[in-house]
């Protein structure tokens, strides 16, 4: 990740809109985790795909922070 894109991500994380978006994503994860309404194998795979995407979006901020920590660790251990 470049310094510019990491800075853009950090800026995004502090915005109210990001917080609201992640709250919405977290709500959708809870909805998608229920398989009560899945009526076919295809619907199950579709729901599983949606859930994977939602979880990846929900983890984006933590992923960026972890990448930055790893880069800092690597730089300090050279």
PDB file of N, CA, C and O in Angstrom:
ATOM      1  N   UNK A   1       0.855  -1.169   0.000  1.00  0.00           N
ATOM      2  CA  UNK A   1       0.000   0.000   0.000  1.00  0.00           C
ATOM      3  C   UNK A   1       0.901   1.231   0.000  1.00  0.00           C
ATOM      4  O   UNK A   1       1.874   1.296   0.750  1.00  0.00           O
ATOM      5  N   UNK A   2       0.576   2.184  -0.828  1.00  0.00           N
ATOM      6  CA  UNK A   2       1.364   3.412  -0.877  1.00  0.00           C
ATOM      7  C   UNK A   2       1.009   4.317   0.289  1.00  0.00           C
ATOM      8  O   UNK A   2      -0.060   4.189   0.885  1.00  0.00           O
ATOM      9  N   UNK A   3       1.915   5.234   0.611  1.00  0.00           N
ATOM     10  CA  UNK A   3       1.656   6.180   1.693  1.00  0.00           C
ATOM     11  C   UNK A   3       0.410   7.009   1.414  1.00  0.00           C
ATOM     12  O   UNK A   3      -0.366   7.305   2.323  1.00  0.00           O
ATOM     13  N   UNK A   4       0.221   7.387   0.130  1.00  0.00           N
ATOM     14  CA  UNK A   4      -0.936   8.198  -0.246  1.00  0.00           C
ATOM     15  C   UNK A   4      -2.243   7.436  -0.026  1.00  0.00           C
ATOM     16  O   UNK A   4      -3.199   7.997   0.510  1.00  0.00           O
ATOM     17  N   UNK A   5      -2.297   6.169  -0.433  1.00  0.00           N
ATOM     18  CA  UNK A   5      -3.541   5.412  -0.261  1.00  0.00           C
ATOM     19  C   UNK A   5      -3.780   5.077   1.214  1.00  0.00           C
ATOM     20  O   UNK A   5      -4.930   5.025   1.650  1.00  0.00           O
ATOM     21  N   UNK A   6      -2.722   4.852   1.980  1.00  0.00           N
ATOM     22  CA  UNK A   6      -2.885   4.617   3.421  1.00  0.00           C
ATOM     23  C   UNK A   6      -3.407   5.874   4.099  1.00  0.00           C
ATOM     24  O   UNK A   6      -4.266   5.792   4.978  1.00  0.00           O
ATOM     25  N   UNK A   7      -2.907   7.019   3.706  1.00  0.00           N
ATOM     26  CA  UNK A   7      -3.378   8.288   4.273  1.00  0.00           C
ATOM     27  C   UNK A   7      -4.844   8.519   3.911  1.00  0.00           C
ATOM     28  O   UNK A   7      -5.628   8.964   4.749  1.00  0.00           O
ATOM     29  N   UNK A   8      -5.212   8.219   2.679  1.00  0.00           N
ATOM     30  CA  UNK A   8      -6.611   8.375   2.252  1.00  0.00           C
ATOM     31  C   UNK A   8      -7.515   7.451   3.056  1.00  0.00           C
ATOM     32  O   UNK A   8      -8.617   7.841   3.442  1.00  0.00           O
ATOM     33  N   UNK A   9      -7.055   6.229   3.311  1.00  0.00           N
ATOM     34  CA  UNK A   9      -7.857   5.290   4.100  1.00  0.00           C
ATOM     35  C   UNK A   9      -8.007   5.791   5.535  1.00  0.00           C
ATOM     36  O   UNK A   9      -9.106   5.752   6.088  1.00  0.00           O
ATOM     37  N   UNK A  10      -6.916   6.262   6.143  1.00  0.00           N
ATOM     38  CA  UNK A  10      -6.998   6.784   7.518  1.00  0.00           C
ATOM     39  C   UNK A  10      -7.962   7.966   7.596  1.00  0.00           C
ATOM     40  O   UNK A  10      -8.725   8.089   8.554  1.00  0.00           O
ATOM     41  N   UNK A  11      -7.925   8.826   6.592  1.00  0.00           N
ATOM     42  CA  UNK A  11      -8.840   9.968   6.543  1.00  0.00           C
ATOM     43  C   UNK A  11     -10.288   9.486   6.458  1.00  0.00           C
ATOM     44  O   UNK A  11     -11.168  10.032   7.124  1.00  0.00           O
ATOM     45  N   UNK A  12     -10.530   8.480   5.652  1.00  0.00           N
ATOM     46  CA  UNK A  12     -11.871   7.942   5.496  1.00  0.00           C
ATOM     47  C   UNK A  12     -12.374   7.340   6.804  1.00  0.00           C
ATOM     48  O   UNK A  12     -13.547   7.497   7.145  1.00  0.00           O
ATOM     49  N   UNK A  13     -11.502   6.652   7.538  1.00  0.00           N
ATOM     50  CA  UNK A  13     -11.915   5.968   8.761  1.00  0.00           C
ATOM     51  C   UNK A  13     -12.433   6.919   9.835  1.00  0.00           C
ATOM     52  O   UNK A  13     -13.215   6.500  10.687  1.00  0.00           O
ATOM     53  N   UNK A  14     -12.024   8.176   9.820  1.00  0.00           N
ATOM     54  CA  UNK A  14     -12.454   9.107  10.872  1.00  0.00           C
ATOM     55  C   UNK A  14     -13.755   9.826  10.522  1.00  0.00           C
ATOM     56  O   UNK A  14     -14.286  10.574  11.344  1.00  0.00           O
ATOM     57  N   UNK A  15     -14.263   9.614   9.340  1.00  0.00           N
ATOM     58  CA  UNK A  15     -15.492  10.276   8.915  1.00  0.00           C
ATOM     59  C   UNK A  15     -16.730   9.595   9.492  1.00  0.00           C
ATOM     60  O   UNK A  15     -16.764   8.374   9.650  1.00  0.00           O
ATOM     61  N   UNK A  16     -17.744  10.401   9.803  1.00  0.00           N
ATOM     62  CA  UNK A  16     -19.011   9.859  10.292  1.00  0.00           C
ATOM     63  C   UNK A  16     -19.634   8.902   9.281  1.00  0.00           C
ATOM     64  O   UNK A  16     -20.241   7.898   9.653  1.00  0.00           O
ATOM     65  N   UNK A  17     -19.479   9.219   8.024  1.00  0.00           N
ATOM     66  CA  UNK A  17     -20.049   8.368   6.979  1.00  0.00           C
ATOM     67  C   UNK A  17     -19.461   6.966   7.005  1.00  0.00           C
ATOM     68  O   UNK A  17     -20.175   5.990   6.776  1.00  0.00           O
ATOM     69  N   UNK A  18     -18.162   6.857   7.282  1.00  0.00           N
ATOM     70  CA  UNK A  18     -17.533   5.535   7.364  1.00  0.00           C
ATOM     71  C   UNK A  18     -18.131   4.751   8.540  1.00  0.00           C
ATOM     72  O   UNK A  18     -18.469   3.575   8.404  1.00  0.00           O
ATOM     73  N   UNK A  19     -18.254   5.410   9.677  1.00  0.00           N
ATOM     74  CA  UNK A  19     -18.805   4.764  10.865  1.00  0.00           C
ATOM     75  C   UNK A  19     -20.232   4.276  10.593  1.00  0.00           C
ATOM     76  O   UNK A  19     -20.591   3.158  10.962  1.00  0.00           O
ATOM     77  N   UNK A  20     -21.033   5.111   9.953  1.00  0.00           N
ATOM     78  CA  UNK A  20     -22.407   4.725   9.633  1.00  0.00           C
ATOM     79  C   UNK A  20     -22.433   3.569   8.632  1.00  0.00           C
ATOM     80  O   UNK A  20     -23.246   2.653   8.753  1.00  0.00           O
ATOM     81  N   UNK A  21     -21.546   3.619   7.654  1.00  0.00           N
ATOM     82  CA  UNK A  21     -21.469   2.557   6.650  1.00  0.00           C
ATOM     83  C   UNK A  21     -21.106   1.225   7.311  1.00  0.00           C
ATOM     84  O   UNK A  21     -21.716   0.200   7.007  1.00  0.00           O
ATOM     85  N   UNK A  22     -20.129   1.232   8.202  1.00  0.00           N
ATOM     86  CA  UNK A  22     -19.717  -0.001   8.871  1.00  0.00           C
ATOM     87  C   UNK A  22     -20.823  -0.513   9.786  1.00  0.00           C
ATOM     88  O   UNK A  22     -21.007  -1.723   9.912  1.00  0.00           O
ATOM     89  N   UNK A  23     -21.556   0.386  10.423  1.00  0.00           N
ATOM     90  CA  UNK A  23     -22.704  -0.048  11.230  1.00  0.00           C
ATOM     91  C   UNK A  23     -23.727  -0.764  10.344  1.00  0.00           C
ATOM     92  O   UNK A  23     -24.279  -1.793  10.733  1.00  0.00           O
ATOM     93  N   UNK A  24     -23.977  -0.214   9.151  1.00  0.00           N
ATOM     94  CA  UNK A  24     -24.899  -0.839   8.201  1.00  0.00           C
ATOM     95  C   UNK A  24     -24.362  -2.206   7.767  1.00  0.00           C
ATOM     96  O   UNK A  24     -25.111  -3.182   7.717  1.00  0.00           O
ATOM     97  N   UNK A  25     -23.083  -2.274   7.457  1.00  0.00           N
ATOM     98  CA  UNK A  25     -22.468  -3.541   7.036  1.00  0.00           C
ATOM     99  C   UNK A  25     -22.594  -4.577   8.145  1.00  0.00           C
ATOM    100  O   UNK A  25     -22.939  -5.729   7.880  1.00  0.00           O
ATOM    101  N   UNK A  26     -22.316  -4.179   9.386  1.00  0.00           N
ATOM    102  CA  UNK A  26     -22.435  -5.101  10.508  1.00  0.00           C
ATOM    103  C   UNK A  26     -23.867  -5.616  10.663  1.00  0.00           C
ATOM    104  O   UNK A  26     -24.076  -6.793  10.958  1.00  0.00           O
ATOM    105  N   UNK A  27     -24.850  -4.740  10.464  1.00  0.00           N
ATOM    106  CA  UNK A  27     -26.256  -5.162  10.513  1.00  0.00           C
ATOM    107  C   UNK A  27     -26.558  -6.179   9.412  1.00  0.00           C
ATOM    108  O   UNK A  27     -27.247  -7.174   9.640  1.00  0.00           O
ATOM    109  N   UNK A  28     -26.034  -5.913   8.222  1.00  0.00           N
ATOM    110  CA  UNK A  28     -26.261  -6.821   7.100  1.00  0.00           C
ATOM    111  C   UNK A  28     -25.592  -8.172   7.332  1.00  0.00           C
ATOM    112  O   UNK A  28     -26.119  -9.205   6.920  1.00  0.00           O
ATOM    113  N   UNK A  29     -24.442  -8.169   7.985  1.00  0.00           N
ATOM    114  CA  UNK A  29     -23.786  -9.439   8.315  1.00  0.00           C
ATOM    115  C   UNK A  29     -24.705 -10.266   9.204  1.00  0.00           C
ATOM    116  O   UNK A  29     -24.868 -11.466   8.984  1.00  0.00           O
ATOM    117  N   UNK A  30     -25.302  -9.635  10.199  1.00  0.00           N
ATOM    118  CA  UNK A  30     -26.215 -10.359  11.097  1.00  0.00           C
ATOM    119  C   UNK A  30     -27.405 -10.924  10.328  1.00  0.00           C
ATOM    120  O   UNK A  30     -27.838 -12.046  10.589  1.00  0.00           O
ATOM    121  N   UNK A  31     -27.930 -10.154   9.386  1.00  0.00           N
ATOM    122  CA  UNK A  31     -29.062 -10.608   8.581  1.00  0.00           C
ATOM    123  C   UNK A  31     -28.641 -11.778   7.693  1.00  0.00           C
ATOM    124  O   UNK A  31     -29.364 -12.769   7.589  1.00  0.00           O
ATOM    125  N   UNK A  32     -27.485 -11.669   7.058  1.00  0.00           N
ATOM    126  CA  UNK A  32     -27.028 -12.699   6.128  1.00  0.00           C
ATOM    127  C   UNK A  32     -26.597 -13.986   6.830  1.00  0.00           C
ATOM    128  O   UNK A  32     -26.599 -15.054   6.217  1.00  0.00           O
ATOM    129  N   UNK A  33     -26.230 -13.894   8.102  1.00  0.00           N
ATOM    130  CA  UNK A  33     -25.789 -15.093   8.812  1.00  0.00           C
ATOM    131  C   UNK A  33     -26.920 -16.083   9.046  1.00  0.00           C
ATOM    132  O   UNK A  33     -26.675 -17.266   9.287  1.00  0.00           O
ATOM    133  N   UNK A  34     -28.148 -15.608   8.978  1.00  0.00           N
ATOM    134  CA  UNK A  34     -29.299 -16.492   9.143  1.00  0.00           C
ATOM    135  C   UNK A  34     -29.565 -17.225   7.831  1.00  0.00           C
ATOM    136  O   UNK A  34     -29.732 -16.598   6.784  1.00  0.00           O
ATOM    137  N   UNK A  35     -29.602 -18.540   7.892  1.00  0.00           N
ATOM    138  CA  UNK A  35     -29.865 -19.319   6.683  1.00  0.00           C
ATOM    139  C   UNK A  35     -31.289 -19.881   6.680  1.00  0.00           C
ATOM    140  O   UNK A  35     -31.613 -20.780   5.904  1.00  0.00           O
ATOM    141  N   UNK A  36     -32.116 -19.343   7.547  1.00  0.00           N
ATOM    142  CA  UNK A  36     -33.488 -19.833   7.658  1.00  0.00           C
ATOM    143  C   UNK A  36     -34.281 -19.691   6.365  1.00  0.00           C
ATOM    144  O   UNK A  36     -35.145 -20.517   6.071  1.00  0.00           O
ATOM    145  N   UNK A  37     -33.994 -18.656   5.599  1.00  0.00           N
ATOM    146  CA  UNK A  37     -34.773 -18.403   4.386  1.00  0.00           C
ATOM    147  C   UNK A  37     -34.124 -18.938   3.112  1.00  0.00           C
ATOM    148  O   UNK A  37     -34.618 -18.687   2.013  1.00  0.00           O
ATOM    149  N   UNK A  38     -33.034 -19.663   3.249  1.00  0.00           N
ATOM    150  CA  UNK A  38     -32.351 -20.217   2.082  1.00  0.00           C
ATOM    151  C   UNK A  38     -33.137 -21.438   1.600  1.00  0.00           C
ATOM    152  O   UNK A  38     -33.357 -22.396   2.341  1.00  0.00           O
ATOM    153  N   UNK A  39     -33.549 -21.369   0.338  1.00  0.00           N
ATOM    154  CA  UNK A  39     -34.440 -22.418  -0.186  1.00  0.00           C
ATOM    155  C   UNK A  39     -33.776 -23.348  -1.185  1.00  0.00           C
ATOM    156  O   UNK A  39     -34.364 -24.361  -1.564  1.00  0.00           O
ATOM    157  N   UNK A  40     -32.559 -23.025  -1.621  1.00  0.00           N
ATOM    158  CA  UNK A  40     -31.897 -23.882  -2.598  1.00  0.00           C
ATOM    159  C   UNK A  40     -30.394 -23.825  -2.409  1.00  0.00           C
ATOM    160  O   UNK A  40     -29.874 -22.973  -1.689  1.00  0.00           O
ATOM    161  N   UNK A  41     -29.720 -24.728  -3.055  1.00  0.00           N
ATOM    162  CA  UNK A  41     -28.261 -24.755  -2.995  1.00  0.00           C
ATOM    163  C   UNK A  41     -27.677 -23.476  -3.599  1.00  0.00           C
ATOM    164  O   UNK A  41     -26.728 -22.906  -3.060  1.00  0.00           O
ATOM    165  N   UNK A  42     -28.245 -23.032  -4.715  1.00  0.00           N
ATOM    166  CA  UNK A  42     -27.773 -21.797  -5.359  1.00  0.00           C
ATOM    167  C   UNK A  42     -27.948 -20.601  -4.431  1.00  0.00           C
ATOM    168  O   UNK A  42     -27.060 -19.754  -4.338  1.00  0.00           O
ATOM    169  N   UNK A  43     -29.080 -20.526  -3.748  1.00  0.00           N
ATOM    170  CA  UNK A  43     -29.323 -19.430  -2.813  1.00  0.00           C
ATOM    171  C   UNK A  43     -28.334 -19.481  -1.648  1.00  0.00           C
ATOM    172  O   UNK A  43     -27.913 -18.439  -1.144  1.00  0.00           O
ATOM    173  N   UNK A  44     -27.964 -20.684  -1.223  1.00  0.00           N
ATOM    174  CA  UNK A  44     -26.983 -20.830  -0.152  1.00  0.00           C
ATOM    175  C   UNK A  44     -25.624 -20.283  -0.590  1.00  0.00           C
ATOM    176  O   UNK A  44     -24.975 -19.556   0.161  1.00  0.00           O
ATOM    177  N   UNK A  45     -25.195 -20.632  -1.803  1.00  0.00           N
ATOM    178  CA  UNK A  45     -23.913 -20.142  -2.300  1.00  0.00           C
ATOM    179  C   UNK A  45     -23.929 -18.630  -2.501  1.00  0.00           C
ATOM    180  O   UNK A  45     -22.930 -17.954  -2.257  1.00  0.00           O
ATOM    181  N   UNK A  46     -25.061 -18.108  -2.945  1.00  0.00           N
ATOM    182  CA  UNK A  46     -25.199 -16.659  -3.104  1.00  0.00           C
ATOM    183  C   UNK A  46     -25.105 -15.961  -1.755  1.00  0.00           C
ATOM    184  O   UNK A  46     -24.407 -14.956  -1.619  1.00  0.00           O
ATOM    185  N   UNK A  47     -25.801 -16.488  -0.766  1.00  0.00           N
ATOM    186  CA  UNK A  47     -25.759 -15.902   0.577  1.00  0.00           C
ATOM    187  C   UNK A  47     -24.357 -15.982   1.161  1.00  0.00           C
ATOM    188  O   UNK A  47     -23.897 -15.048   1.818  1.00  0.00           O
ATOM    189  N   UNK A  48     -23.683 -17.092   0.924  1.00  0.00           N
ATOM    190  CA  UNK A  48     -22.310 -17.254   1.415  1.00  0.00           C
ATOM    191  C   UNK A  48     -21.383 -16.218   0.772  1.00  0.00           C
ATOM    192  O   UNK A  48     -20.533 -15.642   1.450  1.00  0.00           O
ATOM    193  N   UNK A  49     -21.543 -15.984  -0.512  1.00  0.00           N
ATOM    194  CA  UNK A  49     -20.735 -14.975  -1.209  1.00  0.00           C
ATOM    195  C   UNK A  49     -20.987 -13.579  -0.666  1.00  0.00           C
ATOM    196  O   UNK A  49     -20.048 -12.810  -0.458  1.00  0.00           O
ATOM    197  N   UNK A  50     -22.243 -13.251  -0.438  1.00  0.00           N
ATOM    198  CA  UNK A  50     -22.577 -11.942   0.138  1.00  0.00           C
ATOM    199  C   UNK A  50     -21.914 -11.771   1.498  1.00  0.00           C
ATOM    200  O   UNK A  50     -21.341 -10.723   1.796  1.00  0.00           O
ATOM    201  N   UNK A  51     -22.000 -12.799   2.306  1.00  0.00           N
ATOM    202  CA  UNK A  51     -21.442 -12.748   3.647  1.00  0.00           C
ATOM    203  C   UNK A  51     -19.922 -12.569   3.605  1.00  0.00           C
ATOM    204  O   UNK A  51     -19.370 -11.819   4.410  1.00  0.00           O
ATOM    205  N   UNK A  52     -19.251 -13.238   2.691  1.00  0.00           N
ATOM    206  CA  UNK A  52     -17.802 -13.087   2.552  1.00  0.00           C
ATOM    207  C   UNK A  52     -17.430 -11.652   2.192  1.00  0.00           C
ATOM    208  O   UNK A  52     -16.471 -11.102   2.733  1.00  0.00           O
ATOM    209  N   UNK A  53     -18.188 -11.048   1.281  1.00  0.00           N
ATOM    210  CA  UNK A  53     -17.918  -9.664   0.879  1.00  0.00           C
ATOM    211  C   UNK A  53     -18.172  -8.703   2.037  1.00  0.00           C
ATOM    212  O   UNK A  53     -17.362  -7.813   2.296  1.00  0.00           O
ATOM    213  N   UNK A  54     -19.284  -8.880   2.726  1.00  0.00           N
ATOM    214  CA  UNK A  54     -19.593  -8.013   3.864  1.00  0.00           C
ATOM    215  C   UNK A  54     -18.530  -8.110   4.947  1.00  0.00           C
ATOM    216  O   UNK A  54     -18.135  -7.097   5.524  1.00  0.00           O
ATOM    217  N   UNK A  55     -18.067  -9.322   5.224  1.00  0.00           N
ATOM    218  CA  UNK A  55     -17.025  -9.489   6.236  1.00  0.00           C
ATOM    219  C   UNK A  55     -15.712  -8.843   5.802  1.00  0.00           C
ATOM    220  O   UNK A  55     -14.998  -8.276   6.629  1.00  0.00           O
ATOM    221  N   UNK A  56     -15.392  -8.923   4.523  1.00  0.00           N
ATOM    222  CA  UNK A  56     -14.168  -8.290   4.026  1.00  0.00           C
ATOM    223  C   UNK A  56     -14.251  -6.769   4.161  1.00  0.00           C
ATOM    224  O   UNK A  56     -13.279  -6.124   4.553  1.00  0.00           O
ATOM    225  N   UNK A  57     -15.403  -6.205   3.840  1.00  0.00           N
ATOM    226  CA  UNK A  57     -15.588  -4.749   3.986  1.00  0.00           C
ATOM    227  C   UNK A  57     -15.499  -4.364   5.458  1.00  0.00           C
ATOM    228  O   UNK A  57     -14.857  -3.372   5.803  1.00  0.00           O
ATOM    229  N   UNK A  58     -16.142  -5.146   6.330  1.00  0.00           N
ATOM    230  CA  UNK A  58     -16.127  -4.845   7.761  1.00  0.00           C
ATOM    231  C   UNK A  58     -14.712  -4.909   8.333  1.00  0.00           C
ATOM    232  O   UNK A  58     -14.399  -4.195   9.286  1.00  0.00           O
ATOM    233  N   UNK A  59     -13.859  -5.753   7.764  1.00  0.00           N
ATOM    234  CA  UNK A  59     -12.493  -5.917   8.265  1.00  0.00           C
ATOM    235  C   UNK A  59     -11.492  -4.970   7.606  1.00  0.00           C
ATOM    236  O   UNK A  59     -10.315  -4.983   7.967  1.00  0.00           O
ATOM    237  N   UNK A  60     -11.928  -4.154   6.656  1.00  0.00           N
ATOM    238  CA  UNK A  60     -11.013  -3.307   5.884  1.00  0.00           C
ATOM    239  C   UNK A  60     -10.171  -2.398   6.775  1.00  0.00           C
ATOM    240  O   UNK A  60      -8.956  -2.319   6.595  1.00  0.00           O
ATOM    241  N   UNK A  61     -10.788  -1.718   7.723  1.00  0.00           N
ATOM    242  CA  UNK A  61     -10.056  -0.787   8.583  1.00  0.00           C
ATOM    243  C   UNK A  61      -8.989  -1.536   9.390  1.00  0.00           C
ATOM    244  O   UNK A  61      -7.843  -1.093   9.469  1.00  0.00           O
ATOM    245  N   UNK A  62      -9.362  -2.649   9.975  1.00  0.00           N
ATOM    246  CA  UNK A  62      -8.390  -3.431  10.741  1.00  0.00           C
ATOM    247  C   UNK A  62      -7.274  -3.967   9.852  1.00  0.00           C
ATOM    248  O   UNK A  62      -6.121  -4.041  10.278  1.00  0.00           O
ATOM    249  N   UNK A  63      -7.607  -4.337   8.630  1.00  0.00           N
ATOM    250  CA  UNK A  63      -6.605  -4.831   7.689  1.00  0.00           C
ATOM    251  C   UNK A  63      -5.589  -3.747   7.356  1.00  0.00           C
ATOM    252  O   UNK A  63      -4.385  -4.005   7.335  1.00  0.00           O
ATOM    253  N   UNK A  64      -6.069  -2.538   7.095  1.00  0.00           N
ATOM    254  CA  UNK A  64      -5.171  -1.421   6.789  1.00  0.00           C
ATOM    255  C   UNK A  64      -4.263  -1.126   7.981  1.00  0.00           C
ATOM    256  O   UNK A  64      -3.059  -0.930   7.817  1.00  0.00           O
ATOM    257  N   UNK A  65      -4.840  -1.095   9.167  1.00  0.00           N
ATOM    258  CA  UNK A  65      -4.039  -0.823  10.375  1.00  0.00           C
ATOM    259  C   UNK A  65      -2.977  -1.902  10.575  1.00  0.00           C
ATOM    260  O   UNK A  65      -1.839  -1.591  10.927  1.00  0.00           O
ATOM    261  N   UNK A  66      -3.335  -3.152  10.357  1.00  0.00           N
ATOM    262  CA  UNK A  66      -2.381  -4.244  10.507  1.00  0.00           C
ATOM    263  C   UNK A  66      -1.259  -4.130   9.476  1.00  0.00           C
ATOM    264  O   UNK A  66      -0.091  -4.340   9.807  1.00  0.00           O
ATOM    265  N   UNK A  67      -1.599  -3.803   8.246  1.00  0.00           N
ATOM    266  CA  UNK A  67      -0.577  -3.626   7.208  1.00  0.00           C
ATOM    267  C   UNK A  67       0.391  -2.516   7.583  1.00  0.00           C
ATOM    268  O   UNK A  67       1.600  -2.658   7.396  1.00  0.00           O
ATOM    269  N   UNK A  68      -0.129  -1.411   8.111  1.00  0.00           N
ATOM    270  CA  UNK A  68       0.731  -0.305   8.514  1.00  0.00           C
ATOM    271  C   UNK A  68       1.647  -0.715   9.666  1.00  0.00           C
ATOM    272  O   UNK A  68       2.829  -0.369   9.673  1.00  0.00           O
ATOM    273  N   UNK A  69       1.106  -1.451  10.640  1.00  0.00           N
ATOM    274  CA  UNK A  69       1.919  -1.923  11.759  1.00  0.00           C
ATOM    275  C   UNK A  69       3.026  -2.850  11.279  1.00  0.00           C
ATOM    276  O   UNK A  69       4.156  -2.780  11.763  1.00  0.00           O
ATOM    277  N   UNK A  70       2.701  -3.717  10.329  1.00  0.00           N
ATOM    278  CA  UNK A  70       3.700  -4.632   9.785  1.00  0.00           C
ATOM    279  C   UNK A  70       4.791  -3.876   9.041  1.00  0.00           C
ATOM    280  O   UNK A  70       5.970  -4.208   9.160  1.00  0.00           O
ATOM    281  N   UNK A  71       4.401  -2.854   8.269  1.00  0.00           N
ATOM    282  CA  UNK A  71       5.380  -2.044   7.547  1.00  0.00           C
ATOM    283  C   UNK A  71       6.294  -1.305   8.522  1.00  0.00           C
ATOM    284  O   UNK A  71       7.503  -1.225   8.304  1.00  0.00           O
ATOM    285  N   UNK A  72       5.717  -0.766   9.597  1.00  0.00           N
ATOM    286  CA  UNK A  72       6.520  -0.075  10.610  1.00  0.00           C
ATOM    287  C   UNK A  72       7.473  -1.048  11.296  1.00  0.00           C
ATOM    288  O   UNK A  72       8.628  -0.707  11.549  1.00  0.00           O
ATOM    289  N   UNK A  73       7.004  -2.244  11.594  1.00  0.00           N
ATOM    290  CA  UNK A  73       7.840  -3.249  12.236  1.00  0.00           C
ATOM    291  C   UNK A  73       8.994  -3.625  11.317  1.00  0.00           C
ATOM    292  O   UNK A  73      10.145  -3.683  11.747  1.00  0.00           O
ATOM    293  N   UNK A  74       8.679  -3.881  10.045  1.00  0.00           N
ATOM    294  CA  UNK A  74       9.705  -4.242   9.074  1.00  0.00           C
ATOM    295  C   UNK A  74      10.745  -3.137   8.934  1.00  0.00           C
ATOM    296  O   UNK A  74      11.945  -3.406   8.876  1.00  0.00           O
ATOM    297  N   UNK A  75      10.277  -1.898   8.881  1.00  0.00           N
ATOM    298  CA  UNK A  75      11.195  -0.761   8.724  1.00  0.00           C
ATOM    299  C   UNK A  75      12.095  -0.596   9.948  1.00  0.00           C
ATOM    300  O   UNK A  75      13.254  -0.206   9.809  1.00  0.00           O
ATOM    301  N   UNK A  76      11.588  -0.883  11.125  1.00  0.00           N
ATOM    302  CA  UNK A  76      12.388  -0.714  12.336  1.00  0.00           C
ATOM    303  C   UNK A  76      13.341  -1.875  12.565  1.00  0.00           C
ATOM    304  O   UNK A  76      14.249  -1.768  13.389  1.00  0.00           O
ATOM    305  N   UNK A  77      13.159  -2.973  11.863  1.00  0.00           N
ATOM    306  CA  UNK A  77      14.009  -4.151  12.037  1.00  0.00           C
ATOM    307  C   UNK A  77      14.973  -4.367  10.884  1.00  0.00           C
ATOM    308  O   UNK A  77      15.522  -5.459  10.735  1.00  0.00           O
ATOM    309  N   UNK A  78      15.184  -3.368  10.085  1.00  0.00           N
ATOM    310  CA  UNK A  78      16.143  -3.483   8.971  1.00  0.00           C
ATOM    311  C   UNK A  78      17.528  -3.201   9.420  1.00  0.00           C
ATOM    312  O   UNK A  78      18.460  -3.252   8.616  1.00  0.00           O
TER     313      UNK A  78
END
